Amino acid sequence: MPLPRMPMPHEVSIQRLSYDGMTEFGGETTALQMVATELKCFVQNASSVEIERFRKRQMSVSTKMYFTSEPPLREGDEVTVTRNDKGTSYIGQRFEFKAIDDATAGFGILWKAFFDRKSNPVEPVV
């Protein structure tokens, strides 16, 4: 199936930590800024081979997401699954971005991003 017609059952939002000032004692204050919303993707658990490949590089990953175009991700960004069409239990989970790779799929390229799970679902599965 060509990529433009390939269904992407999940939507995510991306937030990035930004430094927005100083405290009265000289420390930095931080806030999460919204980078992107309603990005369509496909969320999957990482395979044991992929988990081991990252473990050798001292990185912990648990999940991978496929995107049809390159997502605006930086290491440490927080990604939250906001919508799910297929009834799996990812909605409401937060993930921390770790690495990106491209993966040939049929007639095009998918961007495969790896994440580590930060939380359990915070919303009920619909």
Secondary structure as GFF3:
##gff-version 3
##sequence-region A 1 126
A	DSSP	three_ten_helix	3	5	.	.	.	ID=ss1
A	DSSP	beta_strand	10	22	.	.	.	ID=ss2
A	DSSP	beta_strand	28	45	.	.	.	ID=ss3
A	DSSP	alpha_helix	48	55	.	.	.	ID=ss4
A	DSSP	beta_strand	63	67	.	.	.	ID=ss5
A	DSSP	beta_strand	78	84	.	.	.	ID=ss6
A	DSSP	beta_strand	94	105	.	.	.	ID=ss7
A	DSSP	beta_strand	108	117	.	.	.	ID=ss8
###
